[in-house]
Every structure is written in structure tokens, then in C-alpha cells.
Amino acid sequence: MSDVKEIVQQTLREMLGEEADKLEPNMKLKDVFLDSLDMLEFKMRLEETLDIELKFDAFETVGTLREATCKMATAR
């Protein structure tokens, strides 16, 4: 799961810049992204990088960055 965590963090850095360094694992995804388009872009980038396919509403069932990372790890 460590490599998945690094990929999630790198993706967030690419999307959010320096702000990503301030994020905590228990931070709510809805507090990280400004809108649903950002969330969709995050999902699509992770799918491509991790070579996985997630349901359209995959992030509606996870609340935090930690939960999102666990979901990515189990999808691999």
C-alpha cells in the first residue's frame, strides 16, 4: 500500500501544488477539492496511473484521504 500512498500524494501535489503538503490523511476529500470536476480529475488520474477502473461514484463512499488510498490499494 505504500506505493499507492505515494502515488495518491504525488497526484495531489500535481493538482494542488504546495497546498498538498498541508493535507492530513484524515482530511475529508470534500475539503480537499473545490468541486466535483476536481474530484473527477483526481479519480481519472489515479485510474490511469494505477491501471485500475473505479466506479463513477467511487469517492462518494469514502470520506477521507486515508480511505481513498485504501480503496485504491484494494482495487489493484
MOFENRA-V354124 format. One record per backbone hydrogen bond with DSSP energy under -1.0 kcal/mol. NH is the residue of the N-H (numbers start at 1). CO is the residue of the C=O. Records with the same first field share a line. If there is no record, write none. Layout:
NH: CO ; CO
This chain:
5: 1
6: 2
7: 3
8: 4
9: 5
10: 6
11: 7
12: 8
13: 9
14: 10
15: 11
16: 12
17: 13
19: 16
20: 17
21: 18
22: 19
23: 20
27: 24
29: 63
31: 28
32: 29
33: 29
39: 35
40: 36
41: 37
42: 38
43: 39
44: 40
45: 41
46: 42
47: 43
48: 44
49: 45
50: 46
52: 47
58: 55
60: 57
65: 27
66: 25
68: 64
69: 65
70: 66
71: 67
72: 68
73: 69
74: 70
75: 71
